[in-house]
Amino acid sequence: MALKKRGKTWHTHFFVDGQRFRQSLDTSDWREAQAKEKALITQATQGKLAAGSQQFSKLSFGEAADKNLAERIARLAPRSVQTERERLRPLCAVFGSLKVNRITVEIVRTYMAGRKAANVANKTINLELGVLRGVLKRAKLWHLFLEEIKPLPVHTEIGRAMTLDEKLRLAKTAVMRPEWQNARLAMVLALNTTMRGCEIKALRWYDVDFLSGTATIRKSKTEAGQRVIPLNEDALSAMRELYSRASAIEGAHLALS
């Protein structure tokens, strides 16, 4: 364990379990440097300060965010990668050139206040903070923010299930509205299967087996969502109606061409 002064700033150099740790303490005060060194040794002993994370924490936020995403990209869906890059844009606009180990609680709070002032929804700000948290965790620094930075409240209204009478009235009204045909058939499938809206939209005709009366969900939010669903008579009838409609539209396009 050693403290050395370089210029006006104190630096520490110590070993824990054979790993070497070296970094600036960002202070010219001897007593403050001693306290910071003691805190760093405690973090290293508890596994909260990895030697590799020290180098990561010296990167600019923009570089660190790119590296963090690149390390995880093989485990993420393409849409998740795109979403994270979108959430990084406003973060990089503020933190981009700032070294990760220079990010403070006050800077994060100022970022949150600025986003609120720009009328950004709390949910969006929370999602952006989630990306920031991932970078700080990779740098073994998130524990410094854990008690200080909390998600903003998000007010959500939980919908209620439709009554049988409401479902029947909706279905009756939809039948009388030709322009509602696709929505009506999607409703029939949702009511008679376990499919989510996004799963219904992602279905392709090769996913539907009319002979066995099943639909295969190949893409879902999770691997557990990939499944084969038996279609009851109402769901199978809706599928047949959709198929007839698709065939008629395709035939009309061929005739016009």
SEKOLPA-186669 format. One record per residue (C-alpha): chain; x, y, z; residue in one letter. Coordinates in steps of 0.1 Angstrom, whole numbers. Each point is the difference from the previous one (the first is absolute). Example, Ala and Ser with C-alpha at 12.3 -4.5 7.8 and 13.67 -1.06 7.14 Angstrom:
% residues 2
NODE  cadena      x      y      z  residuo
NODE       A    123    -45     78        A
NODE       A     14     34     -7        S
***
This chain:
% residues 257
NODE  cadena      x      y      z  residuo
NODE       A      0      0      0        M
NODE       A     15     34    -10        A
NODE       A    -11     35     -6        L
NODE       A     20     21    -25        K
NODE       A     -5     36    -10        K
NODE       A      2      9    -37        R
NODE       A     -1     37     -5        G
NODE       A    -28     11     23        K
NODE       A    -20    -33      0        T
NODE       A      4    -30     22        W
NODE       A      1    -35    -15        H
NODE       A     -4    -34     16        T
NODE       A     18    -33     -7        H
NODE       A    -10    -32     19        F
NODE       A     -5    -37     -4        F
NODE       A    -30    -22     10        V
NODE       A      2    -38     -5        D
NODE       A     29      4    -24        G
NODE       A    -18     26    -21        Q
NODE       A     15     34     -5        R
NODE       A    -21     31      3        F
NODE       A     13     34    -11        R
NODE       A    -21     32     -5        Q
NODE       A     -2     37      7        S
NODE       A    -18     11     31        L
NODE       A     -9     34    -16        D
NODE       A     10     20     31        T
NODE       A     29     20     12        S
NODE       A    -10     -3     36        D
NODE       A     21    -26     20        W
NODE       A    -28    -10     24        R
NODE       A    -26     -3    -27        E
NODE       A     24    -21    -20        A
NODE       A      5    -24     29        Q
NODE       A    -38     -3      4        A
NODE       A     -5     -7    -37        K
NODE       A     28    -26     -1        E
NODE       A    -15    -18     30        K
NODE       A    -34      0    -17        A
NODE       A     15    -14    -32        L
NODE       A     18    -28     18        I
NODE       A    -33     -9     17        T
NODE       A    -18     -1    -34        Q
NODE       A     28    -21    -15        A
NODE       A     -2    -24     30        T
NODE       A    -38     -4     -4        Q
NODE       A      4     -6    -38        G
NODE       A    -15     33     -9        K
NODE       A     31     13    -17        L
NODE       A     15    -23    -27        A
NODE       A     34      8    -15        A
NODE       A    -15     -3    -35        G
NODE       A    -29     23      9        S
NODE       A     26     27      9        Q
NODE       A     11      3    -36        Q
NODE       A    -37     -1    -12        F
NODE       A     -9     28     24        S
NODE       A     27     22    -15        K
NODE       A    -17     -1    -35        L
NODE       A    -22     28    -11        S
NODE       A    -37     -9      5        F
NODE       A     -5     -2    -38        G
NODE       A     29    -25     -3        E
NODE       A    -11    -20     30        A
NODE       A    -36     -2    -12        A
NODE       A     11    -13    -34        D
NODE       A     23    -25     16        K
NODE       A    -27    -12     25        N
NODE       A    -25     -4    -29        L
NODE       A     26    -19    -22        A
NODE       A      7    -24     29        E
NODE       A    -37     -9      3        R
NODE       A    -11      3    -36        I
NODE       A      1    -38     -6        A
NODE       A    -25     -5     28        R
NODE       A    -24     27    -12        L
NODE       A    -28     -1    -26        A
NODE       A      5     25    -29        P
NODE       A    -29     21     12        R
NODE       A     15      2     35        S
NODE       A     33     12    -15        V
NODE       A    -18     27    -20        Q
NODE       A    -20     10     31        T
NODE       A     31      4     21        E
NODE       A     17     21    -26        R
NODE       A    -30     23     -1        E
NODE       A      1      4     38        R
NODE       A     37      7     -2        L
NODE       A     -4     31    -22        R
NODE       A    -13     24     27        P
NODE       A     25    -15     25        L
NODE       A     30      5    -23        C
NODE       A    -11     35     -7        A
NODE       A      6      8     37        V
NODE       A     25    -26     12        F
NODE       A     17     -9    -33        G
NODE       A     35     15      6        S
NODE       A     -1     -3     38        L
NODE       A     21    -28     15        K
NODE       A    -22    -26     17        V
NODE       A     18      4     33        N
NODE       A     -8     37      0        R
NODE       A    -37     -5     -2        I
NODE       A    -16     11     33        T
NODE       A    -34     -2     17        V
NODE       A     -5     37     -6        E
NODE       A      8     -3    -37        I
NODE       A    -26    -28     -3        V
NODE       A    -26     20     19        R
NODE       A      7     30    -23        T
NODE       A     -5    -23    -30        Y
NODE       A    -33    -12     14        M
NODE       A    -12     35      7        A
NODE       A      9     11    -35        G
NODE       A    -19    -28    -16        R
NODE       A    -30      8     22        K
NODE       A      2     36    -10        A
NODE       A     -1    -12    -37        A
NODE       A    -33    -17      8        N
NODE       A     15    -35     -5        V
NODE       A    -22    -27     17        A
NODE       A     11    -15     32        N
NODE       A      0    -35    -15        K
NODE       A     24     11    -28        T
NODE       A     23     17     26        I
NODE       A      0    -33     20        N
NODE       A      9    -20    -31        L
NODE       A     29     23     -7        E
NODE       A     12     -2     36        L
NODE       A     -1    -38     -5        G
NODE       A     26      3    -27        V
NODE       A     21     23     21        L
NODE       A     -3    -24     29        R
NODE       A     13    -28    -23        G
NODE       A     32     20     -8        V
NODE       A      5     10     36        L
NODE       A     -4    -36     11        K
NODE       A     25    -12    -25        R
NODE       A     24     26     15        A
NODE       A     -8    -13     35        K
NODE       A    -13     35      9        L
NODE       A    -37     -4      3        W
NODE       A      1     -7     38        H
NODE       A      9     37      4        L
NODE       A    -33     10    -16        F
NODE       A    -22    -28     13        L
NODE       A    -15     18     29        E
NODE       A      0     34    -16        E
NODE       A    -16     -5    -35        I
NODE       A    -34    -15      0        K
NODE       A    -24     -6    -29        P
NODE       A    -26     27     -6        L
NODE       A    -36    -10      7        P
NODE       A    -19    -14    -29        V
NODE       A    -38      1      2        H
NODE       A    -16    -28    -19        T
NODE       A    -37     -9     -2        E
NODE       A     -7    -37      1        I
NODE       A    -27     -9    -24        G
NODE       A    -29    -23      9        R
NODE       A    -12    -31    -17        A
NODE       A    -30      4    -22        M
NODE       A    -32    -17     11        T
NODE       A    -16    -27    -22        L
NODE       A    -28     25     -9        D
NODE       A     25     26    -11        E
NODE       A     19    -25    -21        K
NODE       A    -32    -11    -17        L
NODE       A    -11     36     -7        R
NODE       A     35      9    -14        L
NODE       A      0    -31    -22        A
NODE       A    -35      8    -13        K
NODE       A      9     36     -8        T
NODE       A     32    -10    -17        A
NODE       A    -18    -25    -23        V
NODE       A    -21     30    -13        M
NODE       A     31     20     -7        R
NODE       A     19    -13    -31        P
NODE       A     29     24      7        E
NODE       A      5    -17     34        W
NODE       A      5    -35    -15        Q
NODE       A     37     -4      8        N
NODE       A     -4     14     35        A
NODE       A    -31    -22      6        R
NODE       A     19    -32    -11        L
NODE       A     30     10     21        A
NODE       A    -23      4     29        M
NODE       A    -15    -35     -6        V
NODE       A     36    -14      0        L
NODE       A     10     18     32        A
NODE       A    -32    -11     18        L
NODE       A      4    -36    -10        N
NODE       A     37     -6      3        T
NODE       A     29     11     23        T
NODE       A     15     22    -27        M
NODE       A     11     36      7        R
NODE       A     -7     27    -25        G
NODE       A     36      1    -12        C
NODE       A      0    -38     -5        E
NODE       A    -32      3    -21        I
NODE       A     16     27    -21        K
NODE       A     32    -21     -5        A
NODE       A    -19    -31    -12        L
NODE       A      7    -12    -36        R
NODE       A    -20    -25    -19        W
NODE       A     27    -27      3        Y
NODE       A     -6      3     38        D
NODE       A    -36    -12     -4        V
NODE       A     -8    -37     -5        D
NODE       A    -37     -2    -11        F
NODE       A      1    -38      0        L
NODE       A     11     -4     36        S
NODE       A    -17     32     11        G
NODE       A     31     16     16        T
NODE       A     20     32     -2        A
NODE       A     37      1      7        T
NODE       A     14     31     18        I
NODE       A     36      2    -12        R
NODE       A      8     35     13        K
NODE       A    -10     12     35        S
NODE       A     13     22     28        K
NODE       A     17    -30     16        T
NODE       A     11    -35    -10        E
NODE       A    -29    -13     22        A
NODE       A    -24     19    -23        G
NODE       A     10    -21    -30        Q
NODE       A    -27    -27     -1        R
NODE       A    -26    -19    -20        V
NODE       A    -36     11      7        I
NODE       A    -30    -22     -7        P
NODE       A    -28     20    -18        L
NODE       A    -36     -6     11        N
NODE       A    -28      3    -25        E
NODE       A     -4     38      3        D
NODE       A     37      6     -3        A
NODE       A      3    -24    -30        L
NODE       A    -30     17    -17        S
NODE       A     17     34      5        A
NODE       A     32    -13    -16        M
NODE       A    -20    -14    -30        R
NODE       A    -17     34     -4        E
NODE       A     33     18      2        L
NODE       A     15    -24    -26        Y
NODE       A    -30      6    -24        S
NODE       A      4     38      4        R
NODE       A     38     -2     -6        A
NODE       A     -5    -22    -31        S
NODE       A    -26     23    -14        A
NODE       A     22     31      4        I
NODE       A     30    -19    -15        E
NODE       A    -22    -10    -30        G
NODE       A    -12     35     -5        A
NODE       A     36     13      0        H
NODE       A     10    -27    -26        L
NODE       A    -30     10    -22        A
NODE       A     10     36      1        L
NODE       A     36     -8     -9        S
***
